[in-house]
Structure formats: structure tokens, C-alpha cells
Amino acid sequence: MPWKECNIMDERIRFVSRLLEGETMLALCREFNISRKTGYKILGRYRDCGLEGLNDRSRRPYRQANQLPTQVETEIVRLKKDHSTWGAAKIRERLRRLYPDIHCPAVSTVHAVLDRNGMVKRKSRRQRLKREGTSLTSPDQPNGLWCADYKGEFMLAGRRYCYPLTITDYASRYLICCEGLQTTKEVYAFSVFEQAFKDFGVPTAIRTDNGVPFASPNALFNLSRLAIWWLRLGITIERIKPGNPQQNGRHERMHRTLKEETTRPAAPNFLQQQDRFDRFIDVFNNQRPHQAINMKCPGDLYQPSSRAYAGLPELEYPFHDKTITVTSCGRICYKSMKVNFSQVFAGQKVGIKQVEDNIWLVSFMEYDSLPDRRLLITPRRWDTSIT
């Protein structure tokens, strides 16, 4: 049997009609399951307004306690029209001086009045360059690709933060290093990578995210000093798309195991924490079977790179007019020109070539740019979406 539906208006009409027929208020209130106060209220509205009085009334208060008087709001709008460059603070002060006897509204209230009347100019947000990452590879041989990242910082028992920098080999899952650092500044990352290159050789490519110190958001091609160093060593740079850590999923999965086995709880100081990291590296590489490589250990598959670390080669630009070293402040000084290039290239040699009158092409390795026309910066070879 379906539920019987009822309408509130119909019930009130039925209640009033039965009252007018002579039934008692007490009996009807019990039958309709309402209080006598509500019953007399319904009857009173009917006597005052007829059937219209039985409709629901708005619960909006008759008067807003904090509402500005209409005259004050009108005066605020008038002052803004007369002085279009004035803000809420100046308009409030002018209002206070003109009408010292009235209660002057707050600056935020004046601003709200101006906003309601469409008199507030909103600043347009600066459009930032959307980063897309680079094309990614999947090599099946050791040292074809290294993955690097900072495992999220955590606090040691001694109340100091630790930032572990980790490097793994993509193909074999071999954990090359895990170094607990006090900061993410690139000067410390340089020493970690240099030691890794000396111990294991130079990889073909390195994959990272777009954060510091792997990338620099305001530099040309978003290159950082660390990335420039890698390029000079002949290492290709791969960057994942922002907000897509799954593109470096093998490395992130290692971080999960690292966190569970070395940081819960954390050690009292850096030396003891580093000792935990070193023991974890040995177990992870040589004792812990890995399902993705048929239950083998990463150490069973990994071999150091055949490309030995031998320092940086000299840069030469035989097809350019001149080779210039970028100054420590990131400038290119040539003839009477002083052009701001990029500070991350400080100390690096670049090639200069004139392409048109007063237009000079600046090249760093495989990258070309026109410093005085920043919108025309384009790489010669690398697809980068390293933007």
C-alpha cells in the first residue's frame, strides 16, 4: 500500500474548517499532533488574513542589525564616483569628516559596499608558463636511466630536519645512494652526484621532477646549475610532468620502503640516521628479492657504467663569431653590449653570432636563444618541454 501524501496547506485548511464547525481546539490539536499554541496561531492568522494567512511566511528578519542605512551606502557610492582612484580607507575617512555625528562603518564594510556596486577593480592573475615535462624513455639496460629525487623531509629525534637525496637505476632498481642532507641547496647535491659518478660511472640520462635543485623555474629553459653540469657531462635530462609522480613510480615505491624501514622512529642525529640509510642500501640491493625482476636482487643485475667520470670537457663554438664566458652576475659582455642572459649560466662559455642588424644569437651547447627577444627562445635539438 503506498504512503499517504499530505500537503501542509491542505492540512491547515482542514484544521481551521473543523474548528469553525464547532470541534474543540484541544481534541483537534491532539489529532493533528500539534501544540495548542500552534493551533491558536493558525486560527489567528486565518481570522486576520483569510486563507492567505495559512501560507508559510518568510523567516527573513524585518531589520538587519548590522545593515548600513541606505543614506550611508548611497553616500559611499557617491564619494567613489567623485573620486574614482580612492580606496575604501580614504572614502571611510572622508565620510567620517563629513558626518562626524553618525557611526562610521569599518573599512571592510566600505569595501564590501563598493564591491557590491561593481566599483572594485580586480587585478588579473599573471599567467604562468605551463610545464609539460619531457618525453620519457624506458631503457632495459643498467645506467641507461637514473632516477633521482628527495624523499620528503622528516624530523630527527634531535629536532632537526633531514632531506634524503636518493638515486636509483631504472632498469635494475639498484639503489645507488641515499644521502641524508640538512637542506636541498644544490651545492650539497653536487657533491652527492659527483661521488656517485666516481663510484658508478656516468649514466645516459637522469630523470627528476621540476623542483629545486634539479630545475630553476625562472632560468632559460628552466635549467639549473645542476642540470647544466649534467648536460656538459653528456647526460640527457628527463623531467616528469608536474603533479604526476607516477611517471617516476619505481623511485617513489622505493621511497615508501625506505620510509618504513629507516625513519620509524627516526634516529637522534644525522650520523646515526645515515648509518640506517647505509644498512638499508645493502639490504635493498643484495638481500631483498624484488618481484618486478623475477625475485632477483638489484645487485644481481646492476653493473657500473662503462662511461667513467673524467670531469667537464671544454666547450667550443667553431661556427660562431666569438666564444664568451658569462659573468658571475649572468651577463654577456660583448663589444659595447651588456645583456642579461641568465645567472645559472655564470662561468659557462657561450657562442655569439650575429644573425641580423643588432640581433645576436647566443648558443649554449645545443640551445639557442636571442637574449633581447626572450619570446623567441627556442632549443635547437632538445624538444623541451623542459619549460
N, C-alpha and C positions, 0 to 999 in steps of 0.2 A: 504494500500500500504506500503510495507516495506521501511525502511530508506535506502537511497543510501549510501553504504560504499565507502570510498576513501582511497587510500594509498598515503602517503606523497611523497614517491619516484616517484610514477607514476605521481603525480601532478607536480612535479618539471620537469620531462622529458617532459610532455605535454607543460609546460610553456616555456621551452627552445626551443622545436621544433617549436612552433608557433612564437617565436621571430626570429628564423632562417628563417622562411617562409616569414618574412617581416612585421609582425604586430608590432605596436608601443609599446614601453615599458609602456607608461602611460595608454593606454587602457587595456593592459593585467594585469597590477597591480591592476587596479580598478576591473576587472572581477574576479581575484583570491583573491581579498581582502587582498593585502599585500602592504607594502610601496615600493616606488621606490628604496630606499636604499637596501631593501631585494632583490628586483628583480635584481639589478645590481650585488649584491653579489652572487646570484645563477648563473648568466651568467658568472661572473669572474671565479668561481670555475670550471664551465664546460670547459671554454677555457684553464684553467691551467691543469686540471687533467682528463678531459673527463667525462664519466658517473660516474666514481668512486668518482669524486668530489662532486656529488649531495647527497651522503650519509651523515648522521649525523656524526659529529666529536666529539671526547671525550672532555669533558669540564675540564678534569684534567689539572692543570697548568703545564707549561713546567718546572718550577723550584719552589720548595718548599722554602719559605722564611726562615723558621727556621730549615730546614733539615740539619743534620750533613753531612759534607763532608765524602765521602766513606773512605778516608785515616784515618780520626779521628776515625770512627767507627771500622775500622779494627784494629787500634792500641789499642782501648779499649778491644776488644776481645782477642788480643794477650797478653795484660797485665794480663787479668783474667786467661788465660791458664797457664801463667808462675807463677802466684800467686793465686792458687785456693781458698785460705782462705781469700783473700782480698775482702772487700766490695766496694760499689760504691764510698764512700767518700775517701778511700785510693787510689783507682785507679785514681780518678779525681786529687788528689794532686800529684801523681806520674806523671800524664800526664802534669800537669802544670809546673812541674820542668824540665821535659824532653824537652818540647816545649814551652818556655816562650813567643814566638812571636805570637802564634796562640791564638784565642779566646777560652778559656777553657769552655766546656759545664757545666751545673749545675749538681749537684749530682743526682737529679731526672732523668735527661736525661741519665746520665751514667747507672743508674739502669734500665731505660727503654730499653737501648741497650742490657744490659746483659739479661734482661727478654726475649727480642725478640729472642735471640740466645740460649735460654734454659739453661742459666748459673745461674739461681736463684733457690736456694733450698727452697721449701715451707714447712713450719712446718705443720705437721699433727695435726689436731684438736683432743683434748682429748675427747675420747668417754665417755660421761656421762651416768650414770645408768638411764635407762628409768623408770619412775614411772608409775605404772598402777592403783594405788588406791586399795581399798579393796572391798570385797563383801559387798553389801548394803542390809539392811533389810527395811521392811515396816510394823512396828507394828501398830495395831489399838487401842491400849490402851495408855492412858496418861503415860508419863515417861518411855515408852519403848525405846524412842529415843529422844534426844535433838539435835537441830541443832545450831551451833554457828559459828559466823563469824564477821569480822569487816566490817561495811558499809564503803565504800570508804571515805577517808578523805575529809574534806571541810574546808574552811577558815571562821572563825567567823568574825563578823563586826569589832572586835578589832584586826584583822590581825594575829590571832593565829590559828593554825590548830587543828581540833578536829577529834578524831578517835572513833566513836561509836562502842562499843562491844555489840553485840546483841545475845540473846539466846532465842530460841522458842521451844515449844513442837511439835513434828512431827504430832502426831495424832490429837490433838485438835486445833493446830495453836496458842496456847496460848503464848503470848509474856512474857517471864519470866523476862527479864531485858533488858534495853538499857542504857548503861553507857557511857557517853562522856568522853574519856580519852585524855591525852595530847600526848601519844605515844603508840606504840604497844609492848613495852617491857613486858616480861612475868611476871615481879614482880607485875604489876598492874592487869594483867589478873588473877593471883592467888587470889587476894582479891575479885574480882568480882565473880568468880566461887565459892569461899568459902562462900560468903554471899548468893548466890543462893542456894547452898546445904543446908545451915542452914534454909533458908526460905521455900524451896520446897522439900527438901529431895534429895536423890541421884538417878539419872536415871540408867537404864540398860546399855545404850550406848550413845555416843556422836558422831555426825558427823561433820567433819570440812573439810577444804581444806588442802593443803600441805604446807601452808605458816607458817611463824613465827607468834606467838609463839606456834602454835599447832603442828608443826613438826620441826625437825632440820635436814637439808639436809646432814650434814657430820657426824652425830652420828650413832651409831649402830641401825639398823632397822629404821633409821630416827626418832627415838623417841626424844622428847624434855623433859625438866624438867616438863612441864605442863602435857604432855602425861603420863609420869612415875607416877606422882601424881594420875592421873585418874585410871591408872592400879592398883595401890595399894589400891584404894577405891573400886575396883571390877567393874569398868566401862569398857565396851568394846569400843574400838576405831574404828570408821569408817571414811575412807577418800575417798573423791571423786576423780575421775581421773583428772589429771591436764588438764586444758583447757576445762572442761565440767561442767560449773556452773549449767547447767540444772539438774544435779544429786542432787543439793540442791535447786531445783526450788522453793519450798514453802517458804524457807527462803529468797531467792532473791526477790520474789514477795512482801514480807513484806517490804524489804528494799526500794522498789520503792515507796510504800505508805508512809513510814517513811520520805523519802527524800522530797516528795511533800508537806507534811503537817508540817514539823518541820524545814526545812532548807532553805525555800524560802520566805523571806530572812532569813539569819542566825542571831542569837542573838548576842549582843555585847560581851558577856563573857561566861565562862563555867557555871556559876551558873544559868544564865537566860536560856542558852541552855538546861541544864539538867532539868529545870522546864518544858520546852516544851516537852522533852522526857517523863517525868513522866505523864504529862497530856495526851500525845499520848497513853501511855501504858494503862491508864484507859479507854480511849475511844475505843481503838482497842480491848481490852479484854471484856469489859462489855456493850458497846453500839453499836458498829459497826457490823451489821449482815454479815455473811460470806457465800457466795454462795456454797463453796465446802462442807460445813457442814449443808446443808439444811436451810440456812438463820438463823442459830443459832449464838450466840456469843461464842467465845472461852471460856469465863468464865463459860458458861453453862455446858461445857463438862469436863473441867480440874479439877483434884483433885491432891493435893500434893502427892508425893511418900511415900510409906509405909517404905522405907529404909531411916531411919534417919541418918544424918551426925554425926559420932561419932569419927572422927579423923582417923589416919592411924593405921592399925593393924601391929603387929610385923612380920618380915619376918623370916622364919625358913627353913633350908635345911637339914632335917634329913638323907637324903640318900647321902649326900656329905661328903667329908673328913673334911672340915672346912668351917665356915662362916666368911667372911671378909668384913669389911667396906671399900668402895672405898674412896681413899684420895680426898682432895679438888681439887687436880690437875688432877684427873681422873685416878690415877694409882692403881694397885693392888700390894701390897707388901706381899709376902709370902715366907718364908724361905729366901733364898738369891736372890729371883726373884723380879724385879721391872718391871712390864709390863704396858704399856699404854693401858688403856681399853677405856674409853670414859668419858669426863668431865661432860656430862649431868647426869651420874650416881653418881656424887660426893655425899658422905654421905649415899649412899644406901648400904644395905647389899647384898652380892652375895655369892653363894656357889661355892666351889672349889673342884674338884675331878680329880684325876689322871686317865687317860684312857690308856696311853702308856708311855714308857720311854720318859721323857722330854716333854710330851704333857699333858696339863691340860685343863679340861673342866670347863668353867665359866658359871654359871647359874644365871639369874635374873628372879625370878618368873617362868613364862613358857617359857623363852627364853634362849637358849643355844648358846654359842659361843666359839671358840678357838682363843684367842687374838693374838697368834703368827702365826695364819694361817687365815688371815682375809677373804680369798676367801672361806673358809669352813663354814662361819657363816650361821646358819640355825635355824629358830624357831622350837620349839618342837611341839607347838599346833597351834599357830595362823597362818593362811595362809598368811602371809602378803606379800602380795604385798604391804605392807607399805614400799616400797622401794623408 
